[in-house]
Amino acid sequence: MSASYDAAAVAALADQPVSWQDKALPPAWWGRTVREILADRPRLSQLPTPLLTLSGPGMRHNVATMARWCADHGVELAPHGKTTMAPALWAAQLDAGAWAITLANGFQLGVARTFGVRRVMVANAVISPLQLRWIADELAADPEFEVLVWADSVRTVEQLEAARSAYVGPDARPLDVLVEIGGAQGRTGARDAETAVAVGQAIASASTLRLAGVAGYEGAIAHGADEAGLEHVRAYLRSLADVHAKLTDLYEDGLTPVVSAGGSAYFEQVAKVLGPLAPAARVVLRSGAYIAHDDGYYRQISPLGSAPRTDGDRLIPSMHGWVRITSQPEPGLAIFDAGKRDLPFDEGMPEPQLLRPRAEGDSPTPLTGMTVRKLNDQHGFLTFEGEPPVVIGDELRVGLSHPCTAFDKWGLIPVIDDPDAADPVVVDLVRTFF
C-alpha cells in the first residue's frame, strides 16, 4: 500500500492566487488563481522569458515507467522529494504506488507534514533537539505517521536518545533509525562494518529509538557507468547487505527492516545486489531525478537513459529552459536572458535544442552547431561559427542537466502539453517549496 497524503491540501494549491512573486508568470495573471488561469488554456507564448517548464506527458511517462520497473524488480520506491519539493508531484508518485517520500532535513519534513504525507524517510541525521521534539509531537498526534531517520555514529545515536528521553515519556512511540553506511571518498555514513554494527547496537539499546534497518547512497561512490565504476557501486552495496546481516538479531520481533539505497544513477545495481534480500527485508530505492529526467547528466548515466543498462522503457527528458536572444555583441557570440539564477549549471551547461517560430504558422527549427559556453548570474553565452543562426529577439528552447538544481530556482513552474509544439498549451502550474 502506498503512503497517503492530504489530497484536499494538494488540490487547494490550485485555488491560491499568483502574484509578482512568481517570476514565471506575466503581470496579466497576477491576482488570479491557478485554477482560473488554467481554465483559459493559456499558451507558452503568453509567458515571458527566461522560463523553466515541465512536460506533462513526459513526467506521467516517467512516473509510470519507474513504478512499473520497481514492481517488476521486487523493490519499493521512496522517491527523493527534495528534487522537486512539489507536493503535487509527490502526490503523483504516491498515487503510482510509491511506498514513502524521502526528504533531507527538518524543514522539508515540515512541508511533507503540511500536505499530510504519512510516511517519510529523512535521508540524514536529525539531531536538533527542537526538530526532534517537533517530530515526537507529530508521532504522538498522528498514530498513522511514520518517519525514519539515519545515524552513522554512536555519538549521533547518543544525541538522538538524549534529546528524546528528556522530552518523551516511556510509553511514547519510538523513533525509527536506520544505520547509514558510507564509503571512502563518499559523503556521510559509517566507513566500516565494525562502526556500523556499533551504531546499530546503540540504537537497539536506546530507550526511545528503534533499529529499523540500514541505508546508504551509492551516488557519492562512483560517477561513471563503465564496468569498473559499476563494480565499485556493487561492492559498496554488498557492504550494506553485510551490515544488515550482522544486525539481524538486533531487529525487533515482527519488524520488516528497511534496506535502502538507490539514487537515479545506479538503481539497477541496487535491485541486482540488494533485491534478493526481499521479502525478509523491505528494499527501498530513493530515486528522485527520474520524474523530470534531463538532457545532460541523467540522460547519460541513468539505467533507463540514452544508453540503457536494464529492461524497461527509457525515461523522457521532461524539463526545459526557454530563453531569448538579447545581444549579439561580436561575431560568433549571442547573449541570452537566462543565467545561474534561472537554469542549472553544476552538472553541465544548457543544450540549445529548438528555435521557436519567428512568425505565426511557422514550425520550431532544430538547432545544431551551437554551444552554451558559460552562464553569468542573469546572462548566457551562446557561441557558434560562421553566419549567425539566431538574431536578437529569437526565443530558444534549451535542454537542461540536473533536476535537483533546476526546480529550486522556480516557485511556480508551468507544465506544458508538448514541448515540441509550435505553441504548447500550459496545462498546470506546479508550486515548489524550497
C-alpha positions in Angstrom: 0.0 0.0 0.0 1.3 3.5 -0.9 1.8 6.1 1.8 -1.1 8.5 1.9 -1.3 12.3 1.8 -3.8 15.0 2.2 -5.4 15.2 -1.3 -7.5 18.2 -0.3 -4.5 20.2 0.7 -2.8 19.4 -2.6 -5.9 20.3 -4.6 -6.2 23.6 -2.7 -2.9 24.7 -4.3 -4.9 25.4 -7.4 -7.0 28.0 -5.5 -4.0 30.1 -4.5 -3.7 33.4 -6.4 -0.4 34.1 -8.2 1.4 37.3 -7.8 4.5 39.3 -8.6 6.5 36.8 -6.5 6.0 34.2 -9.2 8.7 35.1 -11.7 7.5 32.6 -14.3 4.2 34.5 -14.8 3.2 37.7 -16.6 1.7 40.6 -14.8 -1.6 40.0 -16.6 -2.0 36.8 -14.5 -1.3 38.4 -11.1 -4.2 38.2 -8.7 -5.8 35.3 -10.5 -5.8 31.7 -9.1 -4.1 28.9 -10.7 -7.4 27.3 -11.5 -8.7 30.4 -13.2 -5.6 30.8 -15.3 -5.7 27.2 -16.5 -9.3 27.4 -17.4 -8.3 29.7 -20.2 -5.9 27.1 -21.6 -3.0 29.6 -21.9 -0.2 29.2 -24.3 3.6 29.2 -23.9 3.7 32.4 -26.0 1.9 34.2 -23.2 4.8 33.6 -20.8 7.9 35.8 -20.5 11.5 34.5 -20.7 13.6 33.3 -19.0 11.4 30.3 -18.1 11.5 26.7 -16.9 8.8 24.3 -18.0 7.9 20.7 -17.3 6.4 18.3 -19.8 3.1 16.8 -18.6 3.2 13.7 -20.8 6.9 13.2 -20.2 6.5 13.2 -16.4 3.5 10.9 -16.5 5.5 8.5 -18.6 8.5 8.7 -16.2 6.4 8.2 -13.1 4.6 5.2 -14.6 7.9 3.8 -16.0 9.7 3.9 -12.7 6.7 2.5 -10.8 6.5 -0.4 -13.2 10.2 -1.0 -13.1 10.3 -1.2 -9.3 7.3 -3.6 -9.3 8.9 -5.8 -11.9 12.2 -6.0 -9.9 10.7 -6.6 -6.5 11.8 -3.3 -4.9 9.9 -0.4 -3.3 10.3 3.3 -4.2 10.5 6.2 -1.8 11.4 9.0 -4.3 13.6 11.8 -3.1 11.1 14.6 -2.7 13.9 17.2 -2.3 14.4 17.0 -6.0 11.2 18.8 -6.7 9.8 20.0 -3.3 6.5 19.9 -5.1 3.7 18.3 -3.2 1.6 17.9 -6.3 4.4 15.9 -7.9 4.8 13.8 -4.7 1.1 13.0 -4.9 1.5 11.7 -8.4 4.4 9.5 -7.3 2.4 8.2 -4.2 -0.6 7.6 -6.4 1.6 5.5 -8.6 2.4 3.3 -5.7 5.5 4.9 -4.0 6.0 3.5 -0.5 7.1 6.8 1.0 8.6 10.2 0.2 12.3 10.7 1.0 13.4 14.2 2.2 16.7 15.6 3.5 16.0 17.8 6.6 13.5 19.0 9.1 12.2 21.9 7.0 11.4 19.6 4.2 9.7 17.2 6.6 7.6 20.1 7.7 6.4 20.7 4.2 5.5 17.0 3.9 3.5 17.1 7.1 1.7 20.2 6.0 0.4 18.2 3.0 -0.3 15.1 5.1 2.4 12.8 3.8 2.1 9.9 6.2 5.4 8.0 5.6 8.7 9.9 5.2 12.3 8.9 5.2 14.7 11.7 6.2 17.9 10.6 4.5 20.0 12.4 7.0 20.8 12.6 10.7 18.3 14.8 12.6 20.0 15.8 15.8 18.5 19.3 16.5 16.6 18.9 19.8 14.0 21.4 18.6 13.3 19.3 15.5 13.3 16.1 17.4 10.7 17.4 19.8 8.5 18.5 16.9 8.8 15.0 15.3 7.9 13.5 18.7 4.8 15.7 18.8 3.8 14.7 15.3 4.2 11.0 16.1 2.1 11.4 19.2 -0.6 13.4 17.4 -1.0 11.1 14.4 -0.7 7.3 15.0 -0.5 6.7 11.2 2.5 9.0 10.7 5.8 7.1 10.1 9.2 8.7 9.9 12.7 7.1 9.6 15.9 9.0 10.2 19.6 8.0 9.8 22.6 7.7 12.1 26.2 7.0 11.2 27.9 7.2 14.6 27.4 6.2 18.2 27.6 9.9 19.0 24.7 10.6 16.7 22.6 7.9 18.5 23.5 9.4 21.9 22.4 12.8 20.6 19.1 11.4 19.5 18.5 9.5 22.7 19.4 12.4 24.9 17.1 14.8 23.2 14.2 12.4 23.1 14.5 10.9 26.6 14.4 14.4 28.0 11.1 15.1 26.2 9.0 11.9 25.7 7.7 9.5 28.3 8.3 5.8 28.5 5.1 5.0 26.5 6.0 7.2 23.5 6.3 5.7 20.1 10.0 5.1 19.3 11.8 6.9 16.6 12.8 4.6 13.7 16.5 4.9 12.9 18.5 3.4 10.0 22.2 2.8 10.3 23.9 4.8 7.5 26.7 3.1 5.6 29.2 5.2 3.8 32.3 4.6 1.7 35.8 6.1 1.0 35.6 9.4 -0.7 31.8 9.4 -0.2 29.6 11.6 1.9 28.3 10.7 5.4 28.0 7.2 6.7 29.9 4.7 8.8 33.1 3.8 6.9 33.5 0.2 8.2 31.3 -2.7 9.3 32.6 -2.6 12.9 31.5 1.1 13.3 28.2 0.4 11.6 27.4 -2.6 13.9 28.3 -0.5 16.9 25.8 2.2 15.7 23.1 -0.5 15.3 23.8 -1.8 18.8 23.5 1.7 20.2 20.2 2.3 18.5 18.8 -1.1 19.7 19.9 -0.3 23.3 18.3 3.1 23.4 15.0 3.5 25.2 13.3 5.9 22.8 14.7 4.6 19.5 14.1 1.5 17.3 16.6 0.0 14.9 14.7 -0.1 11.6 17.4 -1.1 9.1 20.3 0.2 7.1 20.7 2.7 4.3 23.3 4.5 2.2 23.9 6.5 -1.0 25.9 4.9 -3.8 25.7 8.0 -6.0 28.6 9.5 -3.9 30.7 6.4 -4.5 31.0 6.5 -8.3 30.2 8.9 -11.1 30.7 6.8 -14.3 28.9 3.9 -15.9 31.9 1.9 -17.0 32.3 -1.6 -15.6 34.9 -0.6 -13.1 32.6 2.1 -11.7 29.6 -0.2 -11.6 31.7 -2.8 -9.7 32.7 -0.1 -7.2 29.0 0.5 -6.7 28.2 -3.2 -6.3 31.0 -3.6 -3.8 29.5 -0.8 -1.7 26.0 -2.2 -1.9 27.4 -5.6 -0.8 28.8 -3.8 2.3 25.2 -2.6 3.1 23.9 -6.2 2.8 26.7 -7.4 5.0 25.9 -4.9 7.8 22.2 -5.7 7.5 23.1 -9.4 8.1 25.2 -8.6 11.1 22.3 -6.6 12.6 19.6 -9.3 12.1 19.5 -10.4 15.7 19.0 -6.9 16.9 15.8 -6.2 14.9 12.6 -6.1 16.9 10.4 -9.2 16.5 7.9 -8.8 13.8 9.7 -5.8 12.2 10.4 -5.9 8.4 13.7 -4.0 8.3 14.4 -1.4 5.6 17.4 -1.7 3.4 17.6 1.4 1.3 19.9 2.8 -1.4 19.5 3.9 -4.9 19.7 7.4 -6.4 18.8 7.9 -10.0 22.1 6.8 -11.5 22.5 3.2 -10.3 19.2 1.9 -9.2 19.5 -1.2 -11.4 22.6 -2.2 -9.4 20.7 -1.7 -6.2 18.0 -4.1 -7.4 20.6 -6.6 -8.5 22.6 -6.7 -5.3 20.0 -5.9 -2.6 16.8 -7.1 -4.3 17.4 -10.7 -3.1 17.1 -9.6 0.5 13.3 -9.2 -0.1 10.8 -10.1 1.3 12.6 -10.6 4.6 13.7 -7.0 4.2 12.0 -4.1 2.5 14.4 -3.0 -0.2 13.7 0.7 -0.9 15.0 2.8 -3.8 15.1 6.6 -3.3 15.5 7.8 -6.9 14.2 11.3 -7.3 15.5 12.9 -10.6 13.7 10.3 -12.7 10.4 12.3 -12.7 11.9 15.1 -14.8 15.0 13.2 -16.1 17.2 15.6 -18.1 19.2 16.3 -21.2 22.6 16.0 -19.5 24.0 14.0 -16.6 21.0 11.7 -16.1 20.4 11.2 -19.8 23.9 9.8 -19.9 24.1 7.9 -16.6 20.6 6.6 -15.9 20.0 2.9 -16.3 16.9 4.0 -18.4 18.7 6.8 -20.2 20.2 7.1 -23.6 22.5 4.0 -23.0 20.1 1.8 -21.0 21.6 -0.9 -18.7 18.3 -2.6 -17.8 15.0 -3.6 -19.2 12.0 -1.2 -19.3 11.0 2.0 -21.2 13.5 4.8 -21.5 12.9 7.9 -19.4 12.0 11.1 -21.2 13.7 14.4 -20.6 10.8 16.5 -19.2 12.3 19.8 -18.1 13.3 22.6 -20.5 14.5 26.2 -20.4 13.2 28.9 -22.6 15.5 31.9 -23.3 15.6 34.9 -25.6 18.5 36.4 -27.5 19.1 39.9 -26.3 22.5 40.8 -27.7 25.0 39.9 -30.5 28.0 42.0 -29.4 30.6 40.2 -31.5 31.0 37.6 -34.3 30.3 34.0 -33.1 28.6 35.1 -29.9 25.0 35.7 -28.8 23.8 36.6 -25.3 20.5 35.3 -23.9 18.4 36.4 -20.9 18.9 33.4 -18.5 21.7 32.7 -16.1 22.7 30.8 -13.0 19.7 32.3 -11.1 17.4 30.6 -13.7 18.9 27.4 -15.0 21.0 24.6 -13.5 24.7 24.6 -14.4 26.5 22.4 -11.8 26.3 19.2 -13.9 26.6 20.7 -17.4 25.6 23.8 -19.4 22.2 24.1 -21.1 21.9 22.5 -24.5 20.5 24.5 -27.4 17.7 22.5 -29.0 15.0 24.4 -30.8 14.4 27.8 -32.3 10.8 28.8 -31.6 8.7 30.0 -34.6 9.5 33.6 -35.6 6.1 34.1 -37.3 2.7 32.6 -36.8 2.3 29.4 -38.8 6.0 28.6 -38.7 7.3 25.4 -37.1 10.1 25.1 -34.5 13.5 24.7 -36.0 16.1 22.2 -34.6 19.4 23.9 -33.6 22.8 22.4 -34.2 26.3 23.7 -34.0 25.7 25.9 -31.0 27.2 25.7 -27.6 26.4 27.5 -24.3 29.9 28.4 -23.1 29.1 29.8 -19.7 26.4 31.4 -17.6 26.6 34.6 -15.5 24.0 35.4 -12.9 21.4 36.6 -15.5 23.1 36.0 -18.9 24.0 33.1 -21.0 26.8 33.0 -23.6 25.9 31.2 -26.8 28.7 30.5 -29.2 28.8 29.4 -32.9 30.9 29.5 -36.0 30.0 31.2 -39.3 26.8 33.1 -40.1 24.7 33.7 -37.0 21.9 31.1 -36.8 19.9 33.4 -34.4 19.0 37.1 -34.2 18.1 39.4 -31.4 14.6 38.6 -30.3 14.7 34.9 -31.1 13.4 32.5 -28.5 15.1 29.2 -27.9 14.4 26.0 -26.1 17.4 24.6 -24.2 17.8 21.2 -22.6 19.0 21.1 -19.0 21.1 19.0 -16.8 20.4 18.1 -13.2 16.8 18.4 -11.9 17.9 19.0 -8.3 19.3 22.4 -9.1 16.6 23.3 -11.6 13.4 23.1 -9.5 14.9 25.2 -6.6 15.1 28.3 -8.8 11.4 28.5 -9.5 8.5 28.8 -7.1 5.8 28.1 -9.7 6.6 26.0 -12.7 4.4 25.8 -15.8 3.6 22.3 -17.1 3.0 22.1 -20.9 1.3 19.6 -23.1 4.0 19.2 -25.7 7.5 20.8 -25.6 8.0 20.2 -29.3 4.8 22.1 -30.4 4.9 25.5 -32.0 3.0 27.0 -29.1 2.4 24.5 -26.3 -0.6 24.7 -24.0 0.0 25.3 -20.3 -1.9 22.5 -18.6 -0.7 23.0 -15.0 1.3 25.3 -12.7 3.3 23.4 -10.1 4.1 25.1 -6.8 7.5 24.3 -5.1 8.6 24.9 -1.5 12.3 25.5 -1.1 
